[in-house]
């Protein structure tokens, strides 16, 4: 069986564009699936011990496409003291409004 390779520039460009177009939703779906796994791991492997459970409960991920060439997975927390517990500060965190 012979494999024919068309070296025509226009054909190659159209074929590559089609391949990228077909791959985009697959890559996005993979990122969404991976984001859920990462979120689960963040909650399971967090470096702090829960006191209220809010820091753990508000850990989350999101997937975005800031432009046509980028898929971004963002990791976030939803509490004011999220950074402090995430980097495992040894001092208790006191919100600025309560200092």
N, C-alpha and C positions, 0 to 999 in steps of 0.2 A: 504494500500500500504506500503510495507516494503522498507526502505531505507537501502541499503547495503553500508557499510563503509569498504573499504579495508585498512587494517593497514600494509600492506607490505611496508617496507621502500623504496624499489626501485620504487614502484608505486607512493608513496607519493612524492618522490623527483622529479620524472618525471612530475607529475601533477602540482606541485608547479612551476617548471621551465617553463612549458607550460603556466601557468597562468601569470607569470611575462612577458614572451615573448609576450603574447596577450595584456597585459596591457600597455606595453611600448609605442606603437604608440598612444594609447588613452591618456596617460598621457602627451606625447609630444604635441599632438593637443590641449589639455586643456591648457597647458602652453602658447602655441602660441596665443590662443584665449584670455586668461587672460592678456597676455602682451599687446595686442592691447587696452584692456580696461584700463589698468594701464597707458599706454601712453596718451590716451585721457584724463584721469583724471589729469595727470601731467600737461598737457597743459591748461586744464580748471581751475585747482585749484592752479596755480603757485602763489608764494607769492610776486610777483613783478608786476609793471606796465610796459608794453612794451614801449620802446622808438623806437627801430628799428624793432622789431619783430623777430630778428634773434635768440635770446635766446629761445623763445617759439618755433619757427619753427624747431630748431635743437634738441629739446628734443626727445628722442627716446628710444625704448626698443629692446632687441634682446633675442632670446632663443638659448641656446646651451646645448650640452650634453658633459661635460668635461670628463665623464667616463660613464660606463654602468649603474651605480647606481645613477647618478645625472642628474637632469634637472635644468638648471639655467636660471632665467630671470634677465637680466642686464638692469639697468636704466642708461641712459647717456644723456649728453648734447654735443653740438658741437661747443660751443664758448669758447674762452679763459676765459671769465669772468663768466662762467656758475656756478661755485661753489659760487662765491660772491653773485650772485642774488638768488641762491637757498637757501642760509642760511640767506638771507635778511640783508646783511650788510647795515649799515646806511650811510656809506661814499660812495661816487661814486667810482666805480672801475676804476682804471687807469692801463692799461696793462703795464707790466714791460718795454716793448720796448719804451714806451712813457713817462717814469718817468724821 
